[in-house]
Amino acid sequence: METVSVNRILKLFNLLSKSEQLEIADRINRQTFAERWQMTSNKMPDSGLSDDDIMEEVRAVRYGSKKN
C-alpha cells in the first residue's frame, strides 16, 4: 500500500469543491468520533458519580426538585 503525506492529502483536499470538502470532513468526523471521544474522556477527571447519580441530577434540573 502506498503511503501519502498529510501535506499531500491537504493539497488534494483543497482542490475539491466546498461541498466535497464538507462531505469528506463529515465522513472523517464520523469515522474518528469514537477515538476522539475516548481521548477527551481520558483527559477528564473521574467524578465518582454513578449513572443513577447523574440521572438524578438531570431530573433535578429538568423537573426542579431532587429525589431523596
Phi, psi and omega in degrees: 000135181284139176265148181229138180281159177299318180300319179295317179298317180294323177297316178295319179302317182291344177279345182280160175291163180299321180294323177291322177298317179296320178297316179294317179300319179296316179297316178298317179302313181293321182287335184252002185304310184300317180293318179294321178296316181298318179297318179294316180298321180294335180278343184273144179291150177281121184282341182079005179271141175279168176301322178296319177299316180296315180296325177297318178295319178299314179297322179298318180289315184294317187255358172085003177211152182256136177284136174197000000 
